[in-house]
């Protein structure tokens, strides 16, 4: 089943809004997918697309500086956060 680009954009907007509401925390992909009730692999694909557009940042290390082997956390970029803040 294929999802239209318009629906992908709406889901991406949901992801950005959720990350904005949780800012400055960085969240794991599984937590984001659980909250917006979408498949984890699909959400990961959208998160990577948002990263390529410089809307979010990918964090590959834990707070102690040890790299994650299989997990990734995400948070809004500063520019995206400021943009959302202006519209709120």
Secondary structure, 3 states (H helix, E strand, C coil): CCCCHHHHHHHHHHHHHHHHHHCCCCEEHHHHHHHCCCCHHHHHHHHHHHHHCCCEEEECECCCCCECCCCCEEEECHHHHHHHHHHC
